[in-house]
Amino acid sequence: MVEPVPRDPEHDSWMGLALIEAQAALAHDDVPVGAVVIRSGEVIAARHNERELTGDPTAHAEVLALRDAAAVIGHWRLDDCTLVVTLEPCAMCAGAMVNARLGHLVYGATDPKAGAAGSCFDLVDSPTLNHRVPRTVAVRSDECSSILREFFAVRRRTGG
């Protein structure tokens, strides 16, 4: 089992950038999830959900950010990168992190319905997979949860 990584003061500022990305998803009625990839203390990718915008079921913030980071680095191994995301990754995104050999995952809100980094499943720390991703959880979780609660409350009121 990979032990949780202690919280770093930089995690809060990086999560602030992911929250800005999450807000951007609202412009095209996507679920407000944002992600940034950090390498050597620098942001190398920043994305938000684009499923509604593109019609692509895989256009989750995490997958898009991992793709962009790999393009910046020039290879698929992201073992020296940290992905910071506002919501606990789903199974698809957690699998992508394992396959990318991600060095560290930081997330804000837990997802008790579909989370695959400890809530419903724990793909990032599965002993049956070939890589485990150390993680730091609950960074600015109240803010990350709030933007999602507000989004879904509006959807329920408007029937969206």
TANORWO-V49686 format. One record per residue. SS is DSSP state (A for helix, B for strand, O for the rest). PHI is phi in whole degrees, 0 to 359 (999 if undefined). PSI is psi in degrees with one decimal (* if undefined). Layout:
ss=SS phi=PHI psi=PSI
ss=SS phi=PHI psi=PSI
This chain:
ss=O phi=999 psi=133.4
ss=O phi=278 psi=126.6
ss=O phi=287 psi=145.5
ss=O phi=301 psi=144.4
ss=O phi=275 psi=132.3
ss=O phi=300 psi=151.5
ss=O phi=291 psi=137.2
ss=O phi=250 psi=143.1
ss=A phi=304 psi=-29.3
ss=A phi=292 psi=-24.3
ss=A phi=302 psi=-38.6
ss=A phi=297 psi=-44.0
ss=A phi=289 psi=-37.3
ss=A phi=295 psi=-39.1
ss=A phi=294 psi=-31.8
ss=A phi=300 psi=-39.2
ss=A phi=293 psi=-39.0
ss=A phi=294 psi=-35.9
ss=A phi=294 psi=-35.7
ss=A phi=297 psi=-42.6
ss=A phi=298 psi=-42.0
ss=A phi=300 psi=-42.3
ss=A phi=300 psi=-37.2
ss=A phi=297 psi=-29.2
ss=A phi=295 psi=-26.5
ss=A phi=296 psi=-27.4
ss=A phi=298 psi=-25.3
ss=A phi=237 psi=28.0
ss=O phi=59 psi=31.2
ss=O phi=269 psi=154.8
ss=O phi=303 psi=127.5
ss=O phi=284 psi=85.0
ss=O phi=237 psi=132.7
ss=B phi=233 psi=152.3
ss=B phi=216 psi=145.1
ss=B phi=227 psi=148.7
ss=B phi=246 psi=130.4
ss=B phi=247 psi=135.8
ss=B phi=221 psi=125.2
ss=O phi=52 psi=40.4
ss=O phi=78 psi=3.5
ss=B phi=243 psi=142.5
ss=B phi=285 psi=122.8
ss=B phi=249 psi=-9.5
ss=B phi=202 psi=142.7
ss=B phi=213 psi=121.1
ss=B phi=216 psi=168.1
ss=B phi=222 psi=168.1
ss=O phi=303 psi=139.5
ss=O phi=223 psi=25.5
ss=A phi=297 psi=-46.3
ss=A phi=292 psi=-39.5
ss=A phi=296 psi=-43.6
ss=A phi=256 psi=-16.2
ss=O phi=74 psi=14.6
ss=O phi=260 psi=115.5
ss=O phi=294 psi=-16.4
ss=O phi=265 psi=4.7
ss=O phi=277 psi=53.4
ss=O phi=279 psi=151.0
ss=A phi=307 psi=-43.1
ss=A phi=295 psi=-46.7
ss=A phi=297 psi=-44.3
ss=A phi=297 psi=-42.1
ss=A phi=293 psi=-39.9
ss=A phi=297 psi=-42.5
ss=A phi=299 psi=-46.7
ss=A phi=297 psi=-41.3
ss=A phi=297 psi=-43.1
ss=A phi=298 psi=-38.1
ss=A phi=294 psi=-39.2
ss=A phi=294 psi=-44.9
ss=A phi=286 psi=-34.7
ss=O phi=96 psi=10.0
ss=O phi=202 psi=166.7
ss=O phi=277 psi=-17.3
ss=O phi=281 psi=120.0
ss=O phi=246 psi=36.9
ss=O phi=292 psi=-15.7
ss=O phi=254 psi=22.3
ss=B phi=241 psi=154.3
ss=B phi=242 psi=129.8
ss=B phi=257 psi=126.0
ss=B phi=247 psi=122.4
ss=B phi=223 psi=146.1
ss=B phi=287 psi=-22.8
ss=B phi=231 psi=141.7
ss=O phi=309 psi=130.3
ss=O phi=297 psi=148.6
ss=O phi=280 psi=179.8
ss=A phi=298 psi=-40.7
ss=A phi=298 psi=-47.8
ss=A phi=290 psi=-40.1
ss=A phi=297 psi=-40.4
ss=A phi=297 psi=-39.3
ss=A phi=296 psi=-37.8
ss=A phi=295 psi=-43.2
ss=A phi=298 psi=-46.5
ss=A phi=294 psi=-27.4
ss=O phi=277 psi=-3.8
ss=O phi=57 psi=40.3
ss=O phi=306 psi=139.2
ss=O phi=282 psi=-30.8
ss=B phi=196 psi=139.9
ss=B phi=242 psi=132.7
ss=B phi=236 psi=126.4
ss=B phi=225 psi=160.4
ss=B phi=265 psi=-83.5
ss=B phi=279 psi=140.6
ss=O phi=279 psi=157.1
ss=O phi=237 psi=92.7
ss=O phi=291 psi=-11.6
ss=O phi=264 psi=-29.4
ss=O phi=216 psi=7.9
ss=O phi=294 psi=132.5
ss=O phi=241 psi=25.1
ss=B phi=233 psi=35.0
ss=O phi=134 psi=-25.5
ss=O phi=279 psi=-70.5
ss=O phi=271 psi=-42.1
ss=O phi=228 psi=167.3
ss=B phi=225 psi=67.4
ss=A phi=292 psi=-29.4
ss=A phi=286 psi=-12.1
ss=A phi=228 psi=33.9
ss=O phi=279 psi=127.4
ss=O phi=292 psi=-14.7
ss=O phi=273 psi=-13.0
ss=O phi=266 psi=164.9
ss=O phi=274 psi=-0.8
ss=O phi=209 psi=145.0
ss=O phi=240 psi=140.1
ss=O phi=253 psi=113.9
ss=O phi=298 psi=148.5
ss=B phi=219 psi=156.2
ss=B phi=235 psi=129.3
ss=O phi=241 psi=161.7
ss=O phi=66 psi=32.0
ss=O phi=280 psi=118.4
ss=O phi=52 psi=40.4
ss=A phi=299 psi=-34.8
ss=A phi=297 psi=-44.7
ss=A phi=294 psi=-41.6
ss=A phi=294 psi=-40.0
ss=A phi=291 psi=-39.2
ss=A phi=300 psi=-46.1
ss=A phi=297 psi=-35.8
ss=A phi=288 psi=-43.9
ss=A phi=301 psi=-44.7
ss=A phi=297 psi=-42.9
ss=A phi=301 psi=-48.9
ss=A phi=287 psi=-28.6
ss=A phi=296 psi=-42.4
ss=A phi=296 psi=-43.2
ss=A phi=300 psi=-41.7
ss=A phi=295 psi=-41.0
ss=A phi=292 psi=-35.7
ss=A phi=263 psi=-3.6
ss=O phi=74 psi=19.5
ss=O phi=277 psi=*
